[in-house]
């Protein structure tokens, strides 16, 4: 149950010194000037974040993961990378939490510039669709924490889920599909299938993937 992990009551209560100790040595010195911008939701073993950390060394990023042991693994992985590469990987961290409940506890309105949902659990049965991490209700929350121009990246090897995620995003008024040209120019897109542990597994097995990448847009104003 969720009672095993503490949840901050609001984004202002998130103690950055816990996640980025080198950058924020003490909680008292955190002035809020630099905030987390990337969230990898259901980050698993953290492969994507590790790649993003050096690609965007000035950006703070966090993985959100429900499983305790997996979260501990990512923590240890980051600690080890920091100690063998001094000055690097200080911008990446992980938190054990239920992202379907607590996103607004971690991020303010328009705080994030990228959110990742890579190879999420499919929840095949119709009655379990509400457990999917992409649904119309949760997209409202993601639209709230993403700033205008921010990007949601999704990928799966389950075609039915790929169709579902795309149709949710397509049906939401605050998201629009990123164009083919932009996808090709975005180095992050290449990481979706190559950097995560799940993506590597699918690639090894020669599996197909289905991605949907959408941009947070301004609400359409009608008269
Ligand atoms: N994104 C990773 C990758 O591509 O390798 C992991 C994919 S794995 C199939 C899905 C992950 O989402 C699991 O590690 C699971 O524990 C996590 N997860 C499922 N529901 C979650 C939730 N509500 N909040 C946070 N993490 C969740």
py3Dmol code that shows the C-alpha trace and the ligand (Angstrom):
import py3Dmol

protein = """\
ATOM      1  CA  UNK A   1       0.000   0.000   0.000  1.00  0.00           C
ATOM      2  CA  UNK A   2       0.960   3.652  -0.366  1.00  0.00           C
ATOM      3  CA  UNK A   3       1.307   4.066   3.402  1.00  0.00           C
ATOM      4  CA  UNK A   4       4.918   2.865   3.202  1.00  0.00           C
ATOM      5  CA  UNK A   5       6.270   5.934   1.550  1.00  0.00           C
ATOM      6  CA  UNK A   6       6.004   9.574   2.566  1.00  0.00           C
ATOM      7  CA  UNK A   7       4.297  11.995   0.177  1.00  0.00           C
ATOM      8  CA  UNK A   8       5.026  15.740   0.182  1.00  0.00           C
ATOM      9  CA  UNK A   9       1.875  17.773   0.788  1.00  0.00           C
ATOM     10  CA  UNK A  10       2.758  20.142  -2.059  1.00  0.00           C
ATOM     11  CA  UNK A  11       5.574  20.681  -4.615  1.00  0.00           C
ATOM     12  CA  UNK A  12       7.005  23.392  -2.381  1.00  0.00           C
ATOM     13  CA  UNK A  13       7.572  20.737   0.282  1.00  0.00           C
ATOM     14  CA  UNK A  14       9.698  18.484  -1.940  1.00  0.00           C
ATOM     15  CA  UNK A  15      13.137  18.395  -0.327  1.00  0.00           C
ATOM     16  CA  UNK A  16      15.558  18.813  -3.238  1.00  0.00           C
ATOM     17  CA  UNK A  17      18.545  18.146  -0.988  1.00  0.00           C
ATOM     18  CA  UNK A  18      17.415  14.520  -0.715  1.00  0.00           C
ATOM     19  CA  UNK A  19      17.361  14.016  -4.483  1.00  0.00           C
ATOM     20  CA  UNK A  20      20.190  16.289  -5.642  1.00  0.00           C
ATOM     21  CA  UNK A  21      22.532  16.564  -2.638  1.00  0.00           C
ATOM     22  CA  UNK A  22      25.465  17.966  -4.579  1.00  0.00           C
ATOM     23  CA  UNK A  23      23.383  20.755  -6.128  1.00  0.00           C
ATOM     24  CA  UNK A  24      21.335  21.520  -3.022  1.00  0.00           C
ATOM     25  CA  UNK A  25      23.506  20.695  -0.001  1.00  0.00           C
ATOM     26  CA  UNK A  26      20.929  21.751   2.562  1.00  0.00           C
ATOM     27  CA  UNK A  27      17.141  22.106   2.488  1.00  0.00           C
ATOM     28  CA  UNK A  28      17.430  25.639   3.892  1.00  0.00           C
ATOM     29  CA  UNK A  29      19.460  26.800   0.915  1.00  0.00           C
ATOM     30  CA  UNK A  30      16.903  25.694  -1.694  1.00  0.00           C
ATOM     31  CA  UNK A  31      15.521  28.890  -3.205  1.00  0.00           C
ATOM     32  CA  UNK A  32      13.292  27.255  -5.810  1.00  0.00           C
ATOM     33  CA  UNK A  33      15.275  28.824  -8.664  1.00  0.00           C
ATOM     34  CA  UNK A  34      15.919  25.479 -10.339  1.00  0.00           C
ATOM     35  CA  UNK A  35      13.201  22.874 -10.439  1.00  0.00           C
ATOM     36  CA  UNK A  36      12.725  19.408 -11.828  1.00  0.00           C
ATOM     37  CA  UNK A  37      11.818  19.604 -15.529  1.00  0.00           C
ATOM     38  CA  UNK A  38      11.739  15.994 -16.725  1.00  0.00           C
ATOM     39  CA  UNK A  39       9.668  13.197 -15.169  1.00  0.00           C
ATOM     40  CA  UNK A  40      10.060   9.554 -16.233  1.00  0.00           C
ATOM     41  CA  UNK A  41       6.844   7.967 -15.025  1.00  0.00           C
ATOM     42  CA  UNK A  42       7.228   4.270 -14.184  1.00  0.00           C
ATOM     43  CA  UNK A  43      10.960   4.579 -14.818  1.00  0.00           C
ATOM     44  CA  UNK A  44      11.744   0.925 -14.070  1.00  0.00           C
ATOM     45  CA  UNK A  45      15.492   0.392 -13.885  1.00  0.00           C
ATOM     46  CA  UNK A  46      16.280   3.942 -14.951  1.00  0.00           C
ATOM     47  CA  UNK A  47      18.055   3.452 -18.289  1.00  0.00           C
ATOM     48  CA  UNK A  48      16.364   6.402 -19.957  1.00  0.00           C
ATOM     49  CA  UNK A  49      17.227   8.802 -17.133  1.00  0.00           C
ATOM     50  CA  UNK A  50      20.855   7.751 -17.125  1.00  0.00           C
ATOM     51  CA  UNK A  51      21.090   8.610 -20.835  1.00  0.00           C
ATOM     52  CA  UNK A  52      19.175  11.876 -20.440  1.00  0.00           C
ATOM     53  CA  UNK A  53      21.345  12.934 -17.496  1.00  0.00           C
ATOM     54  CA  UNK A  54      24.445  13.461 -19.632  1.00  0.00           C
ATOM     55  CA  UNK A  55      22.487  14.662 -22.665  1.00  0.00           C
ATOM     56  CA  UNK A  56      20.903  17.456 -20.561  1.00  0.00           C
ATOM     57  CA  UNK A  57      23.465  18.066 -17.798  1.00  0.00           C
ATOM     58  CA  UNK A  58      21.826  21.322 -16.682  1.00  0.00           C
ATOM     59  CA  UNK A  59      18.331  19.889 -16.335  1.00  0.00           C
ATOM     60  CA  UNK A  60      16.933  18.301 -13.183  1.00  0.00           C
ATOM     61  CA  UNK A  61      15.107  15.042 -13.811  1.00  0.00           C
ATOM     62  CA  UNK A  62      13.402  12.396 -11.723  1.00  0.00           C
ATOM     63  CA  UNK A  63      12.083   8.884 -12.143  1.00  0.00           C
ATOM     64  CA  UNK A  64       8.829   7.903 -10.423  1.00  0.00           C
ATOM     65  CA  UNK A  65       8.582   4.221  -9.642  1.00  0.00           C
ATOM     66  CA  UNK A  66       6.077   2.238  -7.629  1.00  0.00           C
ATOM     67  CA  UNK A  67       8.151  -0.841  -6.846  1.00  0.00           C
ATOM     68  CA  UNK A  68      10.349  -0.474  -3.792  1.00  0.00           C
ATOM     69  CA  UNK A  69      13.187  -2.794  -4.867  1.00  0.00           C
ATOM     70  CA  UNK A  70      13.348  -1.281  -8.333  1.00  0.00           C
ATOM     71  CA  UNK A  71      13.494   2.232  -6.854  1.00  0.00           C
ATOM     72  CA  UNK A  72      16.322   1.165  -4.551  1.00  0.00           C
ATOM     73  CA  UNK A  73      18.169  -0.286  -7.530  1.00  0.00           C
ATOM     74  CA  UNK A  74      17.926   3.017  -9.427  1.00  0.00           C
ATOM     75  CA  UNK A  75      19.087   4.940  -6.337  1.00  0.00           C
ATOM     76  CA  UNK A  76      22.142   2.732  -6.030  1.00  0.00           C
ATOM     77  CA  UNK A  77      22.821   2.950  -9.733  1.00  0.00           C
ATOM     78  CA  UNK A  78      22.848   6.763  -9.543  1.00  0.00           C
ATOM     79  CA  UNK A  79      25.054   6.809  -6.436  1.00  0.00           C
ATOM     80  CA  UNK A  80      27.552   4.497  -8.151  1.00  0.00           C
ATOM     81  CA  UNK A  81      27.600   6.605 -11.333  1.00  0.00           C
ATOM     82  CA  UNK A  82      28.109   9.791  -9.314  1.00  0.00           C
ATOM     83  CA  UNK A  83      31.047   8.348  -7.460  1.00  0.00           C
ATOM     84  CA  UNK A  84      32.791   6.958 -10.545  1.00  0.00           C
ATOM     85  CA  UNK A  85      32.101  10.099 -12.628  1.00  0.00           C
ATOM     86  CA  UNK A  86      32.651  13.073 -10.303  1.00  0.00           C
ATOM     87  CA  UNK A  87      30.491  16.052 -11.237  1.00  0.00           C
ATOM     88  CA  UNK A  88      28.185  13.983 -13.441  1.00  0.00           C
ATOM     89  CA  UNK A  89      24.748  12.441 -12.771  1.00  0.00           C
ATOM     90  CA  UNK A  90      24.051  14.995 -10.041  1.00  0.00           C
ATOM     91  CA  UNK A  91      20.927  16.097 -11.939  1.00  0.00           C
ATOM     92  CA  UNK A  92      19.182  12.715 -11.903  1.00  0.00           C
ATOM     93  CA  UNK A  93      17.216  11.048  -9.136  1.00  0.00           C
ATOM     94  CA  UNK A  94      14.336   8.703  -8.365  1.00  0.00           C
ATOM     95  CA  UNK A  95      11.396   8.642  -6.007  1.00  0.00           C
ATOM     96  CA  UNK A  96       9.227   5.767  -4.936  1.00  0.00           C
ATOM     97  CA  UNK A  97       5.674   6.868  -5.439  1.00  0.00           C
ATOM     98  CA  UNK A  98       2.375   6.103  -7.094  1.00  0.00           C
ATOM     99  CA  UNK A  99       2.383   8.480 -10.043  1.00  0.00           C
ATOM    100  CA  UNK A 100      -1.319   7.944 -10.659  1.00  0.00           C
ATOM    101  CA  UNK A 101      -2.071   9.560  -7.323  1.00  0.00           C
ATOM    102  CA  UNK A 102       0.706  11.964  -6.515  1.00  0.00           C
ATOM    103  CA  UNK A 103       1.934  13.858  -9.594  1.00  0.00           C
ATOM    104  CA  UNK A 104       0.427  17.159  -8.317  1.00  0.00           C
ATOM    105  CA  UNK A 105       2.230  16.687  -4.991  1.00  0.00           C
ATOM    106  CA  UNK A 106       5.566  16.810  -6.772  1.00  0.00           C
ATOM    107  CA  UNK A 107       5.142  19.323  -9.575  1.00  0.00           C
ATOM    108  CA  UNK A 108       3.676  22.806  -9.800  1.00  0.00           C
ATOM    109  CA  UNK A 109       1.522  24.046 -12.620  1.00  0.00           C
ATOM    110  CA  UNK A 110       3.626  24.403 -15.827  1.00  0.00           C
ATOM    111  CA  UNK A 111       6.779  23.119 -14.150  1.00  0.00           C
ATOM    112  CA  UNK A 112       7.709  20.246 -16.475  1.00  0.00           C
ATOM    113  CA  UNK A 113       9.076  20.387 -20.015  1.00  0.00           C
ATOM    114  CA  UNK A 114       9.123  16.638 -20.685  1.00  0.00           C
ATOM    115  CA  UNK A 115       7.196  13.621 -19.381  1.00  0.00           C
ATOM    116  CA  UNK A 116       7.962  10.028 -20.322  1.00  0.00           C
ATOM    117  CA  UNK A 117       5.673   6.998 -20.257  1.00  0.00           C
ATOM    118  CA  UNK A 118       7.800   4.226 -21.689  1.00  0.00           C
ATOM    119  CA  UNK A 119       6.499   0.693 -21.971  1.00  0.00           C
ATOM    120  CA  UNK A 120       3.837   1.183 -19.290  1.00  0.00           C
ATOM    121  CA  UNK A 121       1.896  -1.800 -17.963  1.00  0.00           C
ATOM    122  CA  UNK A 122      -0.853  -2.678 -20.490  1.00  0.00           C
ATOM    123  CA  UNK A 123      -3.772  -3.603 -18.163  1.00  0.00           C
ATOM    124  CA  UNK A 124      -5.505  -5.539 -20.908  1.00  0.00           C
ATOM    125  CA  UNK A 125      -8.902  -6.165 -19.336  1.00  0.00           C
ATOM    126  CA  UNK A 126     -11.523  -3.520 -20.004  1.00  0.00           C
ATOM    127  CA  UNK A 127     -12.304  -3.123 -16.289  1.00  0.00           C
ATOM    128  CA  UNK A 128      -8.629  -2.352 -15.670  1.00  0.00           C
ATOM    129  CA  UNK A 129      -8.317   0.361 -18.328  1.00  0.00           C
ATOM    130  CA  UNK A 130      -8.769   2.955 -15.603  1.00  0.00           C
ATOM    131  CA  UNK A 131      -5.429   1.769 -14.214  1.00  0.00           C
ATOM    132  CA  UNK A 132      -3.601   2.775 -17.367  1.00  0.00           C
ATOM    133  CA  UNK A 133      -1.128   5.619 -16.747  1.00  0.00           C
ATOM    134  CA  UNK A 134      -2.430   7.403 -19.826  1.00  0.00           C
ATOM    135  CA  UNK A 135      -6.143   8.138 -19.720  1.00  0.00           C
ATOM    136  CA  UNK A 136      -8.224  11.242 -20.327  1.00  0.00           C
ATOM    137  CA  UNK A 137      -8.506  12.108 -16.644  1.00  0.00           C
ATOM    138  CA  UNK A 138      -4.768  11.777 -15.990  1.00  0.00           C
ATOM    139  CA  UNK A 139      -3.993  13.756 -19.153  1.00  0.00           C
ATOM    140  CA  UNK A 140      -5.677  16.723 -17.462  1.00  0.00           C
ATOM    141  CA  UNK A 141      -3.131  16.388 -14.667  1.00  0.00           C
ATOM    142  CA  UNK A 142      -0.233  16.003 -17.064  1.00  0.00           C
ATOM    143  CA  UNK A 143      -1.416  19.054 -19.031  1.00  0.00           C
ATOM    144  CA  UNK A 144      -1.485  20.980 -15.753  1.00  0.00           C
ATOM    145  CA  UNK A 145       2.107  20.187 -14.749  1.00  0.00           C
ATOM    146  CA  UNK A 146       3.516  20.539 -18.285  1.00  0.00           C
ATOM    147  CA  UNK A 147       4.335  23.955 -19.593  1.00  0.00           C
ATOM    148  CA  UNK A 148       3.140  25.115 -23.003  1.00  0.00           C
ATOM    149  CA  UNK A 149       5.429  23.522 -25.596  1.00  0.00           C
ATOM    150  CA  UNK A 150       6.307  20.695 -23.196  1.00  0.00           C
ATOM    151  CA  UNK A 151       6.350  17.182 -24.655  1.00  0.00           C
ATOM    152  CA  UNK A 152       4.812  13.862 -23.609  1.00  0.00           C
ATOM    153  CA  UNK A 153       6.667  10.829 -24.959  1.00  0.00           C
ATOM    154  CA  UNK A 154       4.946   7.444 -24.963  1.00  0.00           C
ATOM    155  CA  UNK A 155       6.004   4.098 -26.389  1.00  0.00           C
ATOM    156  CA  UNK A 156       4.838   0.499 -26.041  1.00  0.00           C
ATOM    157  CA  UNK A 157       5.220  -2.865 -27.711  1.00  0.00           C
ATOM    158  CA  UNK A 158       1.536  -3.638 -27.103  1.00  0.00           C
ATOM    159  CA  UNK A 159      -0.360  -2.449 -30.159  1.00  0.00           C
ATOM    160  CA  UNK A 160      -3.703  -2.143 -28.375  1.00  0.00           C
ATOM    161  CA  UNK A 161      -2.134   0.068 -25.708  1.00  0.00           C
ATOM    162  CA  UNK A 162      -0.334   2.132 -28.356  1.00  0.00           C
ATOM    163  CA  UNK A 163      -3.644   2.805 -30.094  1.00  0.00           C
ATOM    164  CA  UNK A 164      -5.234   3.655 -26.746  1.00  0.00           C
ATOM    165  CA  UNK A 165      -2.509   6.134 -25.695  1.00  0.00           C
ATOM    166  CA  UNK A 166      -2.566   7.820 -29.076  1.00  0.00           C
ATOM    167  CA  UNK A 167      -6.340   8.150 -29.096  1.00  0.00           C
ATOM    168  CA  UNK A 168      -6.373   9.611 -25.564  1.00  0.00           C
ATOM    169  CA  UNK A 169      -3.753  12.194 -26.546  1.00  0.00           C
ATOM    170  CA  UNK A 170      -5.479  12.900 -29.862  1.00  0.00           C
ATOM    171  CA  UNK A 171      -8.787  13.424 -28.071  1.00  0.00           C
ATOM    172  CA  UNK A 172      -7.410  15.844 -25.485  1.00  0.00           C
ATOM    173  CA  UNK A 173      -7.775  19.550 -26.322  1.00  0.00           C
ATOM    174  CA  UNK A 174      -4.447  20.521 -24.730  1.00  0.00           C
ATOM    175  CA  UNK A 175      -2.226  18.191 -26.756  1.00  0.00           C
ATOM    176  CA  UNK A 176      -1.237  18.089 -30.415  1.00  0.00           C
ATOM    177  CA  UNK A 177       0.876  15.538 -32.280  1.00  0.00           C
ATOM    178  CA  UNK A 178       4.513  16.448 -32.842  1.00  0.00           C
ATOM    179  CA  UNK A 179       5.247  16.486 -36.582  1.00  0.00           C
ATOM    180  CA  UNK A 180       7.311  13.808 -38.319  1.00  0.00           C
ATOM    181  CA  UNK A 181      10.076  16.329 -39.063  1.00  0.00           C
ATOM    182  CA  UNK A 182      10.289  17.348 -35.405  1.00  0.00           C
ATOM    183  CA  UNK A 183      10.373  13.714 -34.312  1.00  0.00           C
ATOM    184  CA  UNK A 184      13.293  13.070 -36.625  1.00  0.00           C
ATOM    185  CA  UNK A 185      15.178  16.088 -35.291  1.00  0.00           C
ATOM    186  CA  UNK A 186      14.586  15.213 -31.623  1.00  0.00           C
ATOM    187  CA  UNK A 187      17.498  13.170 -30.219  1.00  0.00           C
ATOM    188  CA  UNK A 188      15.340  12.119 -27.272  1.00  0.00           C
ATOM    189  CA  UNK A 189      12.997  10.141 -29.548  1.00  0.00           C
ATOM    190  CA  UNK A 190      15.844   7.785 -30.439  1.00  0.00           C
ATOM    191  CA  UNK A 191      16.303   6.963 -26.761  1.00  0.00           C
ATOM    192  CA  UNK A 192      12.711   5.803 -26.297  1.00  0.00           C
ATOM    193  CA  UNK A 193      13.397   2.354 -27.671  1.00  0.00           C
ATOM    194  CA  UNK A 194      17.166   2.159 -27.167  1.00  0.00           C
ATOM    195  CA  UNK A 195      17.815   3.496 -23.661  1.00  0.00           C
ATOM    196  CA  UNK A 196      15.256   1.750 -21.475  1.00  0.00           C
ATOM    197  CA  UNK A 197      15.621  -1.808 -20.247  1.00  0.00           C
ATOM    198  CA  UNK A 198      12.182  -2.706 -21.585  1.00  0.00           C
ATOM    199  CA  UNK A 199      12.957  -1.148 -24.975  1.00  0.00           C
ATOM    200  CA  UNK A 200      16.184  -3.120 -25.223  1.00  0.00           C
ATOM    201  CA  UNK A 201      14.324  -6.330 -24.444  1.00  0.00           C
ATOM    202  CA  UNK A 202      11.773  -5.652 -27.173  1.00  0.00           C
ATOM    203  CA  UNK A 203      14.569  -4.809 -29.645  1.00  0.00           C
ATOM    204  CA  UNK A 204      16.438  -8.031 -28.811  1.00  0.00           C
ATOM    205  CA  UNK A 205      13.286 -10.004 -29.549  1.00  0.00           C
ATOM    206  CA  UNK A 206      12.713  -8.104 -32.775  1.00  0.00           C
ATOM    207  CA  UNK A 207       9.375  -6.737 -31.494  1.00  0.00           C
ATOM    208  CA  UNK A 208       7.448  -3.851 -32.997  1.00  0.00           C
ATOM    209  CA  UNK A 209       6.896  -0.632 -31.070  1.00  0.00           C
ATOM    210  CA  UNK A 210       4.180   2.004 -31.178  1.00  0.00           C
ATOM    211  CA  UNK A 211       4.988   5.535 -30.120  1.00  0.00           C
ATOM    212  CA  UNK A 212       2.944   8.666 -29.595  1.00  0.00           C
ATOM    213  CA  UNK A 213       4.680  11.981 -28.948  1.00  0.00           C
ATOM    214  CA  UNK A 214       2.493  14.998 -28.219  1.00  0.00           C
ATOM    215  CA  UNK A 215       3.005  18.637 -27.361  1.00  0.00           C
ATOM    216  CA  UNK A 216       1.211  20.586 -24.654  1.00  0.00           C
ATOM    217  CA  UNK A 217      -0.513  23.471 -26.412  1.00  0.00           C
ATOM    218  CA  UNK A 218      -2.375  26.558 -25.244  1.00  0.00           C
ATOM    219  CA  UNK A 219      -6.133  26.236 -24.877  1.00  0.00           C
ATOM    220  CA  UNK A 220      -8.037  27.240 -27.975  1.00  0.00           C
ATOM    221  CA  UNK A 221      -9.866  30.501 -27.258  1.00  0.00           C
ATOM    222  CA  UNK A 222     -13.258  30.804 -28.947  1.00  0.00           C
ATOM    223  CA  UNK A 223     -15.526  33.824 -28.871  1.00  0.00           C
TER     224      UNK A 223
END
"""
ligand_1 = """\
27
LIG
N 9.883 2.592 -18.331
C 10.674 1.427 -17.981
C 11.290 0.813 -19.212
O 10.881 1.177 -20.309
O 12.184 -0.025 -19.068
C 9.863 0.401 -17.177
C 8.708 -0.248 -17.861
S 7.845 -1.402 -16.805
C 7.027 -2.468 -17.905
C 6.562 -0.402 -16.085
C 7.000 0.209 -14.766
O 6.001 1.109 -14.283
C 7.214 -0.820 -13.682
O 8.509 -0.670 -13.151
C 6.136 -0.503 -12.653
O 6.537 -0.783 -11.327
C 5.921 0.966 -12.879
N 4.611 1.476 -12.447
C 3.407 0.893 -12.686
N 2.421 1.639 -12.153
C 3.008 2.704 -11.561
C 2.519 3.820 -10.827
N 1.219 3.974 -10.599
N 3.407 4.728 -10.360
C 4.729 4.575 -10.584
N 5.254 3.537 -11.271
C 4.403 2.614 -11.755
"""
view = py3Dmol.view(width=600, height=400)
view.addModel(protein, "pdb")
view.setStyle({"model": 0}, {"cartoon": {"style": "trace"}})
view.addModel(ligand_1, "xyz")
view.setStyle({"model": 1}, {"stick": {}})
view.zoomTo()
view.show()
